[in-house]
Amino acid sequence: MARRAIEAILMVADQPVEPQLLAEVLELPREHVEDLCSELAADYDVTGRGFVLARIAGGYRFQSAPDLAGHVERFVLEGQSARLSAAALETLAIVAYKQPLSRGQVAAIRGVNVDGVLRTLQQRGLVAEVGRDPGPGQAALFGTTGLFLERLGLDTVADLPPLADFVPGADVVEVLEQGLRPSALDTGRPATDDDASTLDVTAGEHP
């Protein structure tokens, strides 16, 4: 009965359901609910279902099986595209890995004004104010949201891949530095986010 109740609740939930809430609704210990969810997830995996029970953003939800992502993407995104500029993607990555941090700190890292892209990310629900800097001015501090975790299929930000995986070796850095001399970059005007190209990204809820 409890297993069926968990399935029914998750079927109608529009966001991941925390195990504590499931425990309260079912009037069961949280540990027992966690065990039941693990059993359900294992059963779905063994029987080769088209969906899985995933632990996402601190809770549980149903989502399409990863190996079927191509079919789901074509169905959901046919004729549609979710667009984030390269500047927005870069800013989002900085916030994700360095949070919490202020607008000024993000701008210092990127080297350009980030007010516009931060507003875009806030409107998309991927970034939000998470506190205030205790220093002078008490600048707003930004961090990623639960929706960000959902979009990437992560439970916590600790599950982000290590930055070291994306850092090029010393030989690559040297080549890049040689190609980024002032003579090659001097355009006679300050850099802005308008210089960034726009990329197509498909950020579906179900990876």
C-alpha positions in Angstrom: 0.0 0.0 0.0 2.8 2.4 0.9 4.6 1.8 -2.3 1.5 2.5 -4.3 0.8 5.6 -2.3 4.3 6.9 -3.1 3.8 6.2 -6.8 0.4 8.1 -6.7 1.9 11.1 -4.9 4.9 11.4 -7.2 2.7 11.0 -10.3 0.8 14.2 -9.5 3.7 16.2 -8.0 5.0 19.0 -10.2 8.4 19.1 -8.5 10.6 16.7 -6.5 9.0 15.6 -3.3 11.2 15.5 -0.2 11.3 12.2 1.6 10.4 13.9 4.9 7.1 15.2 3.3 6.4 11.7 2.0 7.0 10.3 5.5 4.6 12.8 7.0 1.9 12.1 4.5 2.2 8.3 4.8 2.8 8.5 8.6 5.9 6.4 8.2 9.5 6.8 9.4 11.6 8.7 6.9 14.1 5.8 6.8 11.3 3.5 5.8 10.2 5.8 3.0 13.8 6.1 1.7 14.0 2.3 1.6 10.7 2.0 -0.3 11.8 4.6 -2.8 15.1 2.7 -3.3 13.1 -0.5 -3.9 10.8 1.2 -6.4 13.8 2.6 -8.3 15.5 -0.8 -8.4 12.3 -2.4 -9.6 11.8 0.1 -12.5 15.4 -0.4 -13.5 15.2 -4.2 -13.5 12.0 -4.3 -15.5 13.3 -1.8 -18.1 10.6 0.8 -17.8 10.6 4.0 -19.9 10.9 6.0 -16.7 13.0 6.0 -13.5 12.5 7.2 -9.9 15.3 9.7 -9.5 16.7 11.5 -6.5 16.7 15.1 -7.7 17.1 18.5 -5.8 16.7 16.8 -2.4 13.6 14.9 -3.3 12.1 12.2 -5.5 10.4 12.4 -8.9 9.6 10.4 -11.9 11.5 11.2 -15.1 12.1 9.6 -18.4 14.9 7.0 -18.7 18.2 8.5 -19.7 18.6 6.3 -22.7 15.4 7.6 -24.1 16.4 11.2 -23.9 16.6 11.6 -27.7 13.0 10.5 -28.2 11.7 12.7 -25.4 13.6 15.6 -26.7 12.2 15.4 -30.2 8.7 15.1 -28.8 8.9 17.9 -26.3 11.1 20.4 -28.2 9.7 19.9 -31.7 9.6 23.3 -33.2 10.8 24.9 -30.0 14.1 26.0 -28.6 15.3 27.3 -25.3 17.9 30.0 -25.9 20.6 31.2 -23.5 23.4 33.4 -24.7 27.0 32.3 -24.2 27.3 35.2 -21.7 24.4 33.8 -19.7 25.8 30.3 -19.7 29.2 31.6 -18.6 27.6 33.6 -15.8 25.5 30.7 -14.7 28.6 28.5 -14.5 30.4 31.1 -12.4 27.5 31.4 -9.9 27.1 27.6 -9.8 30.7 26.9 -8.8 31.5 30.0 -6.7 28.1 30.7 -4.9 27.2 32.6 -3.0 28.7 35.7 -4.7 27.6 39.3 -5.6 27.1 41.0 -8.9 30.4 42.7 -8.5 32.3 39.5 -7.9 30.7 37.9 -11.0 31.6 41.0 -13.0 35.2 40.9 -11.7 35.6 37.3 -12.8 34.0 37.8 -16.3 35.5 41.3 -16.9 32.2 42.8 -18.1 29.0 44.1 -16.6 26.6 41.3 -15.7 23.4 43.0 -14.6 21.6 42.1 -17.8 22.5 38.4 -17.8 21.8 38.0 -14.1 18.3 39.4 -14.6 17.8 36.9 -17.4 18.9 34.0 -15.2 16.7 35.2 -12.4 13.7 35.5 -14.8 14.4 31.9 -16.0 14.4 30.8 -12.3 17.9 29.4 -12.5 19.5 32.0 -10.1 18.1 33.8 -7.1 19.2 36.1 -4.2 20.3 33.8 -1.4 21.5 36.4 1.1 23.4 39.6 1.8 27.1 40.3 2.1 27.9 41.3 5.7 30.4 43.9 4.4 29.9 47.5 3.4 26.8 48.1 1.3 25.4 44.6 2.1 25.4 43.6 -1.6 22.9 40.9 -2.7 24.5 37.4 -3.0 23.3 35.1 -5.7 23.2 31.3 -5.9 21.5 28.6 -8.0 18.0 27.4 -7.4 16.2 24.1 -7.1 15.1 24.5 -10.8 18.8 24.7 -11.8 19.4 21.3 -10.1 16.3 19.9 -11.8 17.4 21.0 -15.2 20.8 19.4 -14.7 19.4 16.3 -13.0 21.5 16.9 -9.8 20.6 16.3 -6.2 22.9 19.0 -4.8 25.5 21.4 -6.2 28.1 19.1 -4.7 27.3 16.8 -7.6 28.6 19.2 -10.2 31.7 17.8 -12.0 35.0 19.1 -10.6 36.4 22.2 -12.3 39.7 20.4 -12.8 38.0 18.3 -15.4 37.7 21.4 -17.6 41.0 23.1 -17.0 43.4 22.8 -20.0 47.0 21.8 -19.5 49.9 24.2 -19.3 50.8 23.7 -22.9 47.3 24.6 -24.1 47.2 27.6 -21.9 50.5 28.9 -23.4 49.1 28.5 -26.9 45.9 30.4 -25.9 47.9 33.2 -24.3 49.9 33.6 -27.5 46.7 34.0 -29.5 45.2 36.4 -27.1 47.7 39.2 -27.3 46.4 42.8 -27.1 47.1 43.3 -30.8 44.6 40.5 -31.6 41.9 41.7 -29.2 42.1 45.5 -29.4 38.8 46.6 -31.0 38.9 50.2 -29.6 35.9 49.7 -27.3 35.2 48.0 -24.0 34.0 44.4 -24.0 30.3 43.8 -23.3 28.0 40.8 -23.2 26.6 41.8 -26.6 29.9 40.5 -28.1 28.9 36.9 -27.0 27.3 34.7 -29.6 23.9 33.1 -29.0 23.8 29.4 -28.5 20.9 26.9 -28.8 20.5 24.8 -25.6 17.8 22.4 -24.9 17.1 22.5 -21.2 14.4 20.0 -20.8 13.1 19.0 -17.4 13.7 15.3 -18.2 17.2 14.6 -19.1 
